[in-house]
Amino acid sequence: METNTQSKHSAQPFSLLVVGALGVVYGDLGTSPLYAVRECFSHVLEPNEPNVYGVLSLVFWTLALVISGKYAALILHADNRGEGGVLSLMTLALSGFKDRSTRTAKFILVLGLFGTALLYGDSVITPAISVLSAVEGLDTATPALKPYVLPLSVIILTALFLVQRHGTARIGAFNGPIMLLWFLSIGLLGLVNIFAHPQILGAINPWHAVHFFLHNHFKGFAILGSVVLAITGGEALYADLGHFGRKPIQFGWYFIAMPGVLLNYFGQGAAILTASDLAQARENPFYYLAPGWAVIPMVILATAATVIASQALISGAFSLSRQAVLLGYLPRLKIQHTSELSIGQIYVPTVNWLLFVLTLGLALAFKDSTSLAGAYGVAVTGTNVISSILLLIYMRKVWKVNPFLAYGGIGILLVSDLSYFGATCLKIPAGGWFPLVLASGIFAVMTTWMHGRALVGERFRAQRLPLDLFIQSLEHSKDIVRVPGVAVFLSGNWETTPVALLHNIKHNLVLHEKNVLLTVLFEEVAHVSESERLEIHDLQQGFHGIKARYGFMESPSIRDLYAPCREHGIDLSTINVGYFLGRENIRMSRIPSMARWRRLLFSIMAKNAEGVTAFLDIPANQVVELGVFVEL
């Protein structure tokens, strides 16, 4: 396990990996102190000593159980060839099932796809609430600046999405040091206020959390919907596993990020209990920690930290989209690489602008972070529940963990996750409906595309001529003329003859001297080793079959095939090579294969999908496209 997650990072100094992780992994978790405690006391909860101690106890044990226990100590070990994330965990859980048609396998697929859809909702809400909560510090400095909070937030969000197409490699070099300064600053502010009321550290005692529920009853359960804001971004520890490795992520959390946020949370509790102006401390306890002269500098630093947190989530959405495309859950999207050195630096225009419109719409609709907090948390807690279930299945089916340990340990996590999910569901009328509606829409898109592609594959297989029969027929055919050069035909398999090949012969009555049936496969692993990348077979009569395999974190390119194919006497690098592609045209059949709205949606996605030429990096001036009609 260690080899997978650490070997590819071994060339980089450990300290640089830790600082780099601070700038990517902990942005969302690290900026939660801006609003988590505030939301607990913003409305119905009185800021008295039992309640403050109870909330802080809940925050502490939530971070300890979910982030330190579940993610940092446990789930980081479930790596897919060094990569993490919900889709990776889903494919790992599915690897324990040879038959993907079983109910359990289908259940895992549904869970993984809906968890992925929920993460898109998080990518929309986090930039809006984080930037708003940071800029609202201006109101704390002077109420005269309050009218400028929303316009300034809109400007920052707009600039954030506009710069995405330029890539974030250069900007990202500063993210780690800025987040290091952020954690040191918020930890120091918290520590100063703890000195004024050191008894606040007694909130670590879990009895305060129990007493909180006994005293507040249902109101206490509802407050969990605000406490959960302290763990937003926990999924990033696992999702960014491939970028930094397990040990740097764990070190960064246990020794830098966690001490910083915990000191700040306890400092906020101490500040509320010792406040000379309770109303102001209750309204924004984070900025109340800072002396007057430090408020504006903290607003600037907080804004930078929230932009970094938002940037990490946007980049995560790009990476997630690429994974979904390569695994066949989304149509081909235009993916631009913004760095020659890092394959992880990508820009997906369609995803960027959809996120921009939705994020800006949320900020303008809710206007402040307190109102927007109602929409926050449902996606996070839903993803936590799904990841715990997938982890349990993986532990039992693949790791073969003792049933008592697996069900007992994950059972405790599930009780916690379901409690938080239930509490956030109480916020559905106040805005929690938004991530659920968005996730449902994305889930519908992914399942429609997956089902539609399966139907198209069935239609083609039913119409195609077996390849061995076709090759045999060439021995007796005198009408087909052989011409010099190499023709490459994309093919789903080597058993049937590509439709584009049959159309070319039908209309042109020619066949090239060498014909390549190219199959590009995307495996359910993050990376494919070079030794497993290519498979080449001689199919006789001038035909060769090539299978090129890629992982869902890799970018396919025809140019990868040049050198190994040349060793087999097939030169694909010359201008004489022609690539024959079939362009699918979807028709509605009288006998519906799926719901009409799904067929319409699939047809729209198919028409607007990125072309195979750009997606596989095929030389555009060597491509011949032939129309193919498919009925659904």
C-alpha positions as CSV (number, residue, x, y, z in Angstrom):
1,M,0.0,0.0,0.0
2,E,2.8,2.4,0.8
3,T,4.4,1.9,-2.6
4,N,1.3,3.0,-4.4
5,T,0.8,6.2,-2.5
6,Q,4.3,7.3,-1.8
7,S,6.7,6.2,-4.5
8,K,5.8,8.7,-7.2
9,H,6.3,11.5,-4.6
10,S,9.6,10.3,-3.2
11,A,11.6,12.6,-5.4
12,Q,10.1,15.7,-3.7
13,P,11.2,16.8,-0.3
14,F,8.7,15.8,2.4
15,S,8.4,19.3,3.7
16,L,7.4,20.7,0.3
17,L,4.8,18.0,0.0
18,V,3.4,19.0,3.3
19,V,3.3,22.7,2.5
20,G,1.8,21.9,-0.9
21,A,-0.9,19.8,0.7
22,L,-1.8,22.7,3.0
23,G,-2.5,24.8,-0.1
24,V,-4.8,22.2,-1.7
25,V,-6.2,19.7,0.8
26,Y,-7.1,21.8,3.8
27,G,-8.5,25.0,2.3
28,D,-12.2,24.2,3.0
29,L,-11.5,22.6,6.4
30,G,-9.2,25.4,7.3
31,T,-11.7,28.2,6.5
32,S,-14.6,26.6,8.4
33,P,-13.8,28.6,11.6
34,L,-15.1,31.6,9.7
35,Y,-18.7,30.5,10.0
36,A,-19.1,27.1,11.9
37,V,-19.3,28.4,15.5
38,R,-21.2,31.6,14.4
39,E,-23.9,29.5,12.8
40,C,-24.4,27.5,16.0
41,F,-25.2,30.6,18.0
42,S,-26.7,32.8,15.2
43,H,-30.4,32.2,15.9
44,V,-32.0,29.8,18.5
45,L,-29.1,28.8,20.7
46,E,-28.2,31.0,23.8
47,P,-24.5,31.6,24.1
48,N,-24.4,30.5,27.8
49,E,-21.6,28.3,29.3
50,P,-23.3,24.9,29.0
51,N,-24.1,25.5,25.3
52,V,-20.7,26.9,24.4
53,Y,-19.0,23.9,26.1
54,G,-21.4,21.6,24.4
55,V,-20.9,23.0,20.9
56,L,-17.1,23.0,21.3
57,S,-17.2,19.4,22.6
58,L,-19.3,18.4,19.5
59,V,-16.9,20.2,17.2
60,F,-13.8,18.6,18.8
61,W,-15.2,15.0,18.7
62,T,-16.6,15.4,15.2
63,L,-13.2,16.4,13.9
64,A,-11.6,13.6,15.9
65,L,-14.0,10.9,14.7
66,V,-14.6,11.9,11.1
67,I,-11.5,13.7,9.9
68,S,-8.7,12.3,12.2
69,G,-10.2,8.8,12.5
70,K,-12.2,8.0,9.3
71,Y,-10.3,10.0,6.7
72,A,-6.7,10.5,8.0
73,A,-6.2,7.2,9.8
74,L,-8.4,4.8,7.8
75,I,-9.7,5.7,4.4
76,L,-6.4,7.0,3.1
77,H,-5.2,3.4,3.1
78,A,-7.9,2.6,0.5
79,D,-5.9,3.8,-2.5
80,N,-6.5,3.0,-6.2
81,R,-3.0,2.7,-7.4
82,G,-2.1,5.8,-5.4
83,E,-5.4,7.8,-6.2
84,G,-8.4,8.5,-4.0
85,G,-11.9,10.0,-4.1
86,V,-15.4,8.7,-4.3
87,L,-15.1,7.3,-7.8
88,S,-11.9,5.6,-6.9
89,L,-13.5,4.1,-3.8
90,M,-16.5,3.0,-5.9
91,T,-14.2,1.1,-8.4
92,L,-12.3,-0.5,-5.5
93,A,-15.6,-1.7,-3.9
94,L,-16.7,-3.0,-7.3
95,S,-13.5,-4.9,-7.8
96,G,-14.7,-7.4,-5.3
97,F,-17.5,-8.4,-7.6
98,K,-16.9,-10.5,-10.8
99,D,-20.5,-10.1,-11.8
100,R,-21.5,-6.5,-12.1
101,S,-25.1,-7.3,-12.8
102,T,-25.8,-8.3,-9.2
103,R,-28.0,-6.1,-7.0
104,T,-25.1,-5.3,-4.7
105,A,-22.9,-4.2,-7.6
106,K,-25.6,-2.0,-9.0
107,F,-26.2,-0.6,-5.5
108,I,-22.5,0.3,-5.3
109,L,-22.6,2.0,-8.7
110,V,-25.6,4.1,-7.8
111,L,-24.0,5.1,-4.5
112,G,-20.7,6.1,-6.1
113,L,-22.4,8.1,-8.9
114,F,-24.7,9.9,-6.5
115,G,-21.8,10.6,-4.2
116,T,-19.9,12.1,-7.2
117,A,-23.0,14.2,-8.0
118,L,-23.1,15.5,-4.5
119,L,-19.5,16.7,-4.7
120,Y,-20.4,18.9,-7.6
121,G,-23.0,20.6,-5.3
122,D,-20.2,21.2,-2.7
123,S,-18.1,22.7,-5.5
124,V,-20.8,25.3,-6.1
125,I,-21.7,26.2,-2.6
126,T,-18.2,26.3,-1.0
127,P,-16.8,29.2,-3.1
128,A,-19.9,31.3,-2.4
129,I,-20.2,30.8,1.4
130,S,-16.4,31.0,1.9
131,V,-15.8,34.2,0.0
132,L,-18.9,35.9,1.5
133,S,-17.9,34.9,5.1
134,A,-14.4,36.2,4.6
135,V,-15.5,39.6,3.1
136,E,-18.1,40.0,5.8
137,G,-15.3,40.8,8.1
138,L,-15.4,44.3,6.6
139,D,-18.7,44.8,8.4
140,T,-17.0,43.9,11.7
141,A,-14.3,46.5,11.0
142,T,-16.8,49.2,10.3
143,P,-20.6,48.9,9.5
144,A,-20.2,51.6,6.8
145,L,-18.6,49.0,4.6
146,K,-21.5,46.5,4.8
147,P,-23.1,47.6,1.5
148,Y,-19.9,46.7,-0.3
149,V,-19.7,43.1,1.0
150,L,-21.8,41.5,-1.7
151,P,-20.5,43.5,-4.7
152,L,-16.9,42.8,-3.6
153,S,-17.7,39.1,-3.2
154,V,-19.2,39.0,-6.7
155,I,-16.0,40.6,-8.1
156,I,-13.7,38.1,-6.3
157,L,-15.8,35.1,-7.5
158,T,-15.9,36.4,-11.0
159,A,-12.1,36.9,-11.1
160,L,-11.6,33.5,-9.6
161,F,-13.5,31.7,-12.5
162,L,-12.0,34.0,-15.2
163,V,-8.4,33.0,-14.3
164,Q,-9.1,29.3,-14.5
165,R,-8.4,29.1,-18.2
166,H,-4.8,30.4,-17.7
167,G,-4.0,27.5,-15.3
168,T,-3.2,27.7,-11.6
169,A,0.4,26.3,-11.5
170,R,2.1,29.7,-10.8
171,I,-0.6,30.9,-8.5
172,G,-0.6,27.5,-6.7
173,A,3.1,28.0,-5.7
174,F,1.9,30.6,-3.2
175,N,-1.1,28.7,-1.9
176,G,0.9,26.5,0.5
177,P,2.8,29.3,2.3
178,I,-0.4,31.4,2.5
179,M,-2.3,28.6,4.1
180,L,0.6,27.9,6.5
181,L,0.4,31.6,7.5
182,W,-3.4,31.2,7.9
183,F,-3.2,28.2,10.2
184,L,-0.5,29.9,12.3
185,S,-2.6,33.1,12.5
186,I,-5.9,31.6,13.4
187,G,-4.2,29.3,15.9
188,L,-2.4,32.2,17.6
189,L,-5.6,34.3,17.7
190,G,-7.4,31.4,19.4
191,L,-4.5,30.7,21.8
192,V,-4.5,34.4,23.0
193,N,-8.2,34.2,23.8
194,I,-7.8,30.8,25.5
195,F,-5.3,32.3,27.9
196,A,-8.1,34.7,29.0
197,H,-10.4,31.7,29.8
198,P,-8.3,28.5,30.0
199,Q,-11.2,26.6,31.5
200,I,-12.6,26.4,28.0
201,L,-10.2,23.5,27.3
202,G,-12.4,21.4,29.5
203,A,-14.9,21.2,26.6
204,I,-12.8,18.3,25.3
205,N,-14.7,16.2,27.9
206,P,-17.4,14.3,25.8
207,W,-19.8,14.7,28.8
208,H,-20.4,18.3,27.7
209,A,-21.7,17.0,24.3
210,V,-24.0,14.5,26.1
211,H,-25.3,17.2,28.5
212,F,-25.9,19.5,25.5
213,F,-28.3,17.0,24.0
214,L,-30.0,16.2,27.3
215,H,-30.6,19.9,27.9
216,N,-31.6,21.1,24.4
217,H,-33.4,18.0,23.2
218,F,-34.5,18.4,19.5
219,K,-32.9,21.8,19.3
220,G,-29.6,20.2,20.1
221,F,-30.1,17.7,17.3
222,A,-30.9,20.5,14.9
223,I,-27.6,22.3,15.9
224,L,-25.7,19.3,14.5
225,G,-26.6,20.8,11.1
226,S,-24.3,23.8,12.0
227,V,-21.7,21.8,13.8
228,V,-21.1,19.7,10.6
229,L,-19.8,22.9,8.9
230,A,-16.6,22.2,10.9
231,I,-15.9,19.2,8.7
232,T,-16.7,20.5,5.3
233,G,-13.9,19.6,3.0
234,G,-12.9,16.4,4.7
235,E,-13.3,14.5,1.4
236,A,-10.4,16.4,0.1
237,L,-8.0,14.4,2.3
238,Y,-8.9,11.4,0.3
239,A,-9.6,13.0,-3.1
240,D,-6.1,14.6,-3.2
241,L,-4.3,11.4,-2.2
242,G,-2.6,11.1,-5.6
243,H,-1.2,14.6,-5.6
244,F,0.7,14.4,-2.3
245,G,0.7,10.9,-0.9
246,R,-0.7,9.6,2.4
247,K,2.1,10.6,4.9
248,P,2.3,14.3,3.9
249,I,-1.5,14.6,4.1
250,Q,-1.6,13.0,7.5
251,F,1.3,15.1,8.8
252,G,-0.2,18.3,7.6
253,W,-3.5,17.5,9.3
254,Y,-2.2,16.2,12.7
255,F,0.5,18.8,13.2
256,I,-0.6,22.0,11.4
257,A,-4.2,22.2,10.2
258,M,-5.9,20.4,13.1
259,P,-4.1,22.3,15.9
260,G,-4.8,25.6,14.1
261,V,-8.5,25.1,13.7
262,L,-9.0,23.6,17.1
263,L,-7.2,26.4,18.9
264,N,-9.3,28.9,16.9
265,Y,-12.6,27.1,17.8
266,F,-11.8,27.0,21.5
267,G,-10.6,30.6,21.3
268,Q,-14.0,31.6,19.8
269,G,-15.7,29.8,22.7
270,A,-13.6,31.6,25.2
271,A,-14.2,35.0,23.5
272,I,-18.0,34.5,23.6
273,L,-17.9,33.6,27.3
274,T,-15.7,36.6,28.2
275,A,-17.1,39.1,25.6
276,S,-17.8,42.7,26.7
277,D,-20.0,43.0,23.7
278,L,-21.9,39.7,23.5
279,A,-24.0,40.8,20.5
280,Q,-20.9,41.5,18.4
281,A,-19.1,38.3,19.6
282,R,-22.2,36.2,18.8
283,E,-22.6,37.8,15.3
284,N,-19.1,37.1,14.2
285,P,-17.0,35.3,16.8
286,F,-14.1,34.7,14.4
287,Y,-13.3,38.3,13.7
288,Y,-14.1,39.2,17.4
289,L,-10.9,37.2,18.3
290,A,-8.8,39.8,16.6
291,P,-7.8,43.2,18.1
292,G,-9.2,46.2,16.2
293,W,-6.0,46.9,14.3
294,A,-5.8,43.3,13.0
295,V,-9.3,43.0,11.6
296,I,-8.6,44.4,8.2
297,P,-5.4,42.3,7.8
298,M,-7.3,39.2,8.8
299,V,-10.1,40.0,6.3
300,I,-7.4,40.1,3.6
301,L,-5.8,36.9,4.8
302,A,-9.2,35.2,5.1
303,T,-10.2,36.3,1.6
304,A,-6.9,34.8,0.3
305,A,-7.5,31.6,2.2
306,T,-11.1,31.3,1.0
307,V,-10.1,31.9,-2.6
308,I,-7.5,29.1,-2.2
309,A,-10.2,26.8,-0.8
310,S,-12.5,27.6,-3.7
311,Q,-9.7,27.1,-6.2
312,A,-9.0,23.6,-4.8
313,L,-12.7,22.7,-5.1
314,I,-12.9,24.0,-8.7
315,S,-9.7,22.1,-9.7
316,G,-11.2,19.1,-7.9
317,A,-14.4,19.4,-10.0
318,F,-12.2,19.5,-13.2
319,S,-10.4,16.3,-12.1
320,L,-13.6,14.6,-11.1
321,S,-15.1,15.4,-14.5
322,R,-12.2,13.9,-16.3
323,Q,-12.5,10.7,-14.2
324,A,-16.2,10.5,-15.0
325,V,-15.6,11.0,-18.7
326,L,-12.9,8.3,-19.0
327,L,-15.0,5.9,-17.0
328,G,-17.9,6.4,-19.3
329,Y,-20.2,8.3,-16.9
330,L,-20.2,11.6,-18.7
331,P,-19.9,12.5,-22.4
332,R,-16.5,13.6,-23.8
333,L,-15.7,17.1,-22.6
334,K,-13.1,19.6,-23.9
335,I,-10.1,19.2,-21.5
336,Q,-7.2,21.7,-21.8
337,H,-3.9,21.0,-20.1
338,T,-2.5,24.1,-18.5
339,S,0.9,22.7,-17.5
340,E,3.5,20.8,-19.5
341,L,4.9,19.4,-16.3
342,S,1.8,18.2,-14.4
343,I,-1.0,16.1,-15.8
344,G,-3.2,17.2,-12.9
345,Q,-3.3,20.8,-14.1
346,I,-6.3,20.8,-16.4
347,Y,-9.1,23.2,-17.4
348,V,-12.6,22.0,-18.4
349,P,-14.4,25.0,-19.9
350,T,-17.9,23.5,-19.7
351,V,-17.6,22.7,-16.0
352,N,-15.9,26.0,-15.2
353,W,-18.7,28.1,-16.6
354,L,-21.5,26.0,-15.2
355,L,-19.9,26.3,-11.7
356,F,-19.5,30.0,-12.2
357,V,-23.2,30.6,-13.1
358,L,-24.5,28.5,-10.3
359,T,-22.0,29.9,-7.7
360,L,-22.7,33.5,-8.6
361,G,-26.5,32.8,-8.7
362,L,-26.3,31.4,-5.1
363,A,-24.3,34.4,-3.9
364,L,-26.8,36.9,-5.4
365,A,-29.8,34.9,-4.3
366,F,-28.8,34.3,-0.6
367,K,-26.8,37.6,-0.3
368,D,-24.9,36.6,2.9
369,S,-23.2,33.6,4.3
370,T,-25.7,33.1,7.2
371,S,-28.5,32.6,4.7
372,L,-26.3,30.4,2.5
373,A,-25.4,28.2,5.4
374,G,-28.9,26.7,5.1
375,A,-27.9,25.2,1.8
376,Y,-24.5,24.0,3.1
377,G,-23.9,20.6,4.7
378,V,-26.4,18.3,3.0
379,A,-23.9,17.4,0.2
380,V,-21.0,17.0,2.7
381,T,-23.0,14.7,5.1
382,G,-24.5,12.8,2.2
383,T,-21.0,12.1,0.7
384,N,-19.8,11.0,4.2
385,V,-22.6,8.4,4.5
386,I,-21.8,7.1,1.0
387,S,-18.0,6.9,1.6
388,S,-18.6,5.0,4.8
389,I,-20.8,2.4,3.1
390,L,-18.4,2.0,0.2
391,L,-15.5,1.6,2.6
392,L,-17.4,-1.1,4.6
393,I,-18.0,-3.0,1.4
394,Y,-14.3,-2.7,0.3
395,M,-13.1,-3.8,3.7
396,R,-15.2,-6.9,3.7
397,K,-14.9,-7.9,0.0
398,V,-11.3,-6.9,-0.8
399,W,-9.4,-6.4,2.4
400,K,-11.3,-9.4,4.0
401,V,-11.4,-7.6,7.4
402,N,-12.9,-9.5,10.3
403,P,-16.8,-9.0,10.2
404,F,-16.8,-7.9,13.8
405,L,-14.2,-5.3,13.3
406,A,-15.5,-4.1,10.0
407,Y,-19.2,-3.8,11.0
408,G,-18.4,-2.5,14.4
409,G,-15.9,0.2,13.4
410,I,-17.8,1.4,10.3
411,G,-21.1,1.1,12.2
412,I,-19.9,3.7,14.7
413,L,-18.9,6.0,11.8
414,L,-22.3,5.4,10.0
415,V,-24.3,6.3,13.1
416,S,-22.3,9.5,13.3
417,D,-22.6,10.2,9.5
418,L,-26.4,9.5,9.5
419,S,-26.9,11.7,12.5
420,Y,-25.3,14.6,10.8
421,F,-27.1,13.9,7.5
422,G,-30.4,13.8,9.4
423,A,-29.7,17.1,11.1
424,T,-28.7,18.8,7.8
425,C,-31.9,17.5,6.2
426,L,-33.8,19.8,8.6
427,K,-32.3,22.6,6.6
428,I,-33.8,21.5,3.3
429,P,-36.6,24.1,3.3
430,A,-34.0,26.8,4.1
431,G,-31.8,26.0,1.1
432,G,-30.7,22.5,1.6
433,W,-32.8,21.5,-1.3
434,F,-30.4,23.1,-3.7
435,P,-27.5,20.6,-3.5
436,L,-30.0,17.7,-3.6
437,V,-31.7,19.0,-6.7
438,L,-28.3,19.7,-8.4
439,A,-27.0,16.3,-7.4
440,S,-30.2,14.6,-8.7
441,G,-29.8,16.4,-12.0
442,I,-26.1,15.4,-12.4
443,F,-27.0,11.9,-11.4
444,A,-29.7,11.8,-14.1
445,V,-27.1,13.0,-16.7
446,M,-24.5,10.4,-15.7
447,T,-26.9,7.4,-15.6
448,T,-28.6,8.5,-18.9
449,W,-25.2,8.7,-20.6
450,M,-24.1,5.4,-19.2
451,H,-27.3,3.6,-20.2
452,G,-27.4,5.3,-23.6
453,R,-23.9,4.3,-24.5
454,A,-24.7,0.7,-23.5
455,L,-27.7,0.7,-25.8
456,V,-25.6,2.2,-28.7
457,G,-23.1,-0.5,-28.1
458,E,-25.8,-3.2,-28.3
459,R,-27.2,-1.7,-31.5
460,F,-23.7,-1.7,-33.2
461,R,-23.0,-5.3,-32.1
462,A,-26.3,-6.5,-33.5
463,Q,-25.5,-4.9,-36.9
464,R,-21.8,-5.6,-37.3
465,L,-20.2,-8.4,-39.3
466,P,-17.9,-10.8,-37.4
467,L,-14.3,-9.8,-38.2
468,D,-13.0,-13.3,-38.9
469,L,-15.7,-13.7,-41.6
470,F,-14.8,-10.4,-43.1
471,I,-11.1,-11.2,-43.3
472,Q,-11.9,-14.6,-44.9
473,S,-14.1,-12.9,-47.5
474,L,-11.1,-10.7,-48.6
475,E,-9.3,-13.8,-49.9
476,H,-11.9,-14.3,-52.6
477,S,-12.8,-10.7,-53.3
478,K,-11.5,-9.2,-56.6
479,D,-13.5,-6.0,-56.5
480,I,-11.6,-4.4,-53.6
481,V,-8.5,-2.5,-54.6
482,R,-5.6,-2.3,-52.2
483,V,-3.9,1.1,-51.9
484,P,-0.7,2.1,-50.2
485,G,-0.7,3.5,-46.7
486,V,-2.1,2.7,-43.2
487,A,-5.8,3.1,-42.2
488,V,-6.7,3.3,-38.6
489,F,-10.3,2.4,-37.5
490,L,-11.6,2.9,-34.0
491,S,-13.2,-0.2,-32.8
492,G,-14.9,-1.3,-29.5
493,N,-13.5,-4.8,-29.9
494,W,-11.7,-7.2,-32.3
495,E,-14.6,-9.5,-32.8
496,T,-16.6,-7.4,-35.1
497,T,-15.8,-5.2,-38.1
498,P,-15.9,-1.4,-37.5
499,V,-18.9,0.3,-39.3
500,A,-16.5,2.9,-40.7
501,L,-14.5,0.2,-42.4
502,L,-17.6,-1.3,-44.0
503,H,-18.8,2.1,-45.2
504,N,-15.4,3.0,-46.6
505,I,-15.3,-0.2,-48.7
506,K,-18.9,0.2,-49.7
507,H,-18.5,3.7,-51.1
508,N,-14.8,3.7,-52.2
509,L,-14.1,0.0,-53.0
510,V,-10.6,0.4,-51.6
511,L,-8.7,-1.2,-48.7
512,H,-5.3,0.0,-47.4
513,E,-2.3,-2.2,-47.4
514,K,-2.2,-2.1,-43.6
515,N,-5.3,-1.7,-41.5
516,V,-5.3,-1.1,-37.8
517,L,-8.3,-1.8,-35.5
518,L,-7.7,0.5,-32.6
519,T,-9.4,-0.1,-29.3
520,V,-8.9,2.5,-26.5
521,L,-9.9,1.1,-23.1
522,F,-10.2,3.1,-19.9
523,E,-9.6,0.8,-16.9
524,E,-11.1,1.2,-13.4
525,V,-7.7,2.0,-12.0
526,A,-6.1,5.4,-11.7
527,H,-2.9,4.6,-13.7
528,V,-1.9,1.9,-16.1
529,S,1.8,0.8,-16.1
530,E,3.7,1.2,-19.3
531,S,4.1,-2.6,-19.5
532,E,0.3,-3.0,-19.5
533,R,-0.3,0.0,-21.8
534,L,-0.3,-1.6,-25.3
535,E,-1.3,-4.9,-26.8
536,I,-0.7,-5.6,-30.5
537,H,-1.8,-8.6,-32.6
538,D,-1.5,-9.6,-36.2
539,L,-5.0,-10.4,-37.5
540,Q,-3.9,-11.6,-41.0
541,Q,-4.6,-10.1,-44.4
542,G,-2.9,-6.8,-43.5
543,F,-5.0,-6.3,-40.4
544,H,-3.6,-5.5,-36.9
545,G,-5.4,-5.2,-33.7
546,I,-4.2,-2.7,-31.1
547,K,-5.5,-2.2,-27.6
548,A,-4.4,0.9,-25.7
549,R,-5.2,1.0,-22.0
550,Y,-5.4,4.1,-19.8
551,G,-6.4,4.8,-16.2
552,F,-9.0,7.3,-15.3
553,M,-6.4,9.8,-14.1
554,E,-4.5,9.7,-17.5
555,S,-5.0,11.5,-20.7
556,P,-5.1,9.4,-23.9
557,S,-3.1,10.3,-27.0
558,I,-2.5,8.6,-30.3
559,R,1.1,9.8,-30.1
560,D,1.7,7.3,-27.3
561,L,1.4,4.5,-29.9
562,Y,4.0,5.8,-32.4
563,A,7.1,4.1,-30.9
564,P,5.7,0.7,-29.9
565,C,3.8,0.4,-33.2
566,R,6.9,1.2,-35.2
567,E,8.6,-1.8,-33.5
568,H,5.8,-4.0,-35.1
569,G,6.3,-2.6,-38.6
570,I,3.4,-0.1,-38.3
571,D,4.4,3.5,-38.6
572,L,1.6,5.8,-37.5
573,S,3.7,8.9,-37.4
574,T,3.6,9.6,-41.2
575,I,1.3,11.8,-43.1
576,N,0.1,8.8,-45.1
577,V,-1.8,7.4,-42.2
578,G,-5.6,8.0,-42.3
579,Y,-7.9,7.8,-39.3
580,F,-11.5,6.7,-40.2
581,L,-14.1,7.6,-37.6
582,G,-17.8,7.0,-37.4
583,R,-19.9,9.9,-36.3
584,E,-23.1,8.7,-34.6
585,N,-26.4,10.3,-35.5
586,I,-29.1,9.4,-33.0
587,R,-32.7,8.7,-34.2
588,M,-35.8,8.1,-32.2
589,S,-37.2,4.6,-32.7
590,R,-40.9,3.7,-32.5
591,I,-40.1,1.1,-29.9
592,P,-38.6,3.1,-27.0
593,S,-35.5,1.7,-25.4
594,M,-35.7,4.1,-22.5
595,A,-37.8,7.1,-21.3
596,R,-38.3,9.7,-24.0
597,W,-36.8,12.5,-21.9
598,R,-33.7,10.3,-21.4
599,R,-33.4,9.7,-25.1
600,L,-33.7,13.4,-25.8
601,L,-31.1,14.2,-23.2
602,F,-28.7,11.5,-24.5
603,S,-29.2,12.8,-28.0
604,I,-28.3,16.3,-27.0
605,M,-25.2,15.2,-25.0
606,A,-24.1,13.0,-27.9
607,K,-24.3,15.9,-30.4
608,N,-22.4,18.3,-28.1
609,A,-19.7,15.8,-26.9
610,E,-16.1,16.7,-27.7
611,G,-15.0,15.1,-30.9
612,V,-12.9,11.9,-30.8
613,T,-10.2,13.7,-32.8
614,A,-9.4,16.2,-30.1
615,F,-10.1,13.8,-27.2
616,L,-7.6,11.2,-28.5
617,D,-5.2,13.8,-29.8
618,I,-5.5,12.5,-33.4
619,P,-3.9,14.7,-36.1
620,A,-6.9,16.6,-37.4
621,N,-5.8,16.8,-41.0
622,Q,-5.6,13.0,-41.3
623,V,-9.2,12.3,-40.1
624,V,-12.0,11.0,-42.3
625,E,-15.5,11.0,-40.7
626,L,-18.3,8.7,-41.9
627,G,-21.9,9.2,-40.7
628,V,-23.5,6.3,-38.8
629,F,-27.2,6.2,-37.8
630,V,-28.3,4.7,-34.5
631,E,-31.9,4.2,-33.3
632,L,-32.8,4.5,-29.7
